[in-house]
Amino acid sequence: MRKRNFKKLAALFIVAIYALSTLVFVGAEDGVDGWTGVDAVDGDIGISTIETTTDMAADGESSLMVAFVPGHSKYQVRLPLEGVLPGQTLIFKVFIPEETNLNGFQPFSQDSGWGWVDDWNNADEGEWLEVEYTIPEGSSEPIQRVGIQFVYPDGEILEENDVVVYIDSAALGFDVAFEEDDNGDADDEDDNGNADDEDDNGDADDEDDNGDADADDEDDDETVPKTGYASTIGFVLLAAASSGVLVSRKRRK
């Protein structure tokens, strides 16, 4: 009996660990959540701070605001390392305000030997940019650092105060990606290329063909939870319960 109970517990544990490993963390809606700035000059990396704000948000009501302290040309934010493994993908959205004058930014990782790998992105200003970066599968463990580096043009030193960028909708795992519908359309477009808030006749979704408001507006107050620990708990419990049922049936036979 004890042996059977041990096998059952082991199966539940493995399922739960696998489910949690597919999504390591999120930021913004759950607070800073382990993200850090750089609190002291680190070589040519300047000081940066990070906090949550409701001034800007790509999804939900808040984002992470990263502030740069003048005096350098490179700045970083760094991610919590618990559960970080080679082969995982980091996704996030970043907003660079106009006249920030950054050259670009690069998500990066450093393996056990501090080998540097990054993916360069141009600093398009005034819009939310979707970014994906995969930690190379061949990286030696443990991973020493994962983060995002913001870079000014060569030789240009930041002199202005109050320079900030925003990060939102971040996740790290083996199976994470920005959502698209079955036809590859962005979430804000339907199958005909219309914005989600318009029907095929160009009417807003909250109006019928006669221009009258839809009764469905009453459902607009329902909040859709953001992806994160809270939204994965249900899947973990469901998977664990399913494993328990299978083990129980096998025992009865």
Secondary structure, DSSP 8 states (H G I E B T S, - for coil): -HHHHHHHHHHHHHHHHHHHHT-----BTTBSTT-B-BSS-BTTB--EEEEEESS--SSSS-EEEEEE-SS-SEEEEE---TT--TT-EEEEEEE--TT----EEEEEEE-TT--EEE--EE---SSEEEEEEE--TT--SS--EEEEEEE-STT-----SSEEEEEEEEEEESS----B-TTS-BTTB-TTS-BTTB-TTS-BTTB-TTS-B-GGGGGGG-----SSHHHHHHHHHHHHHHHHHHHHHHHH-
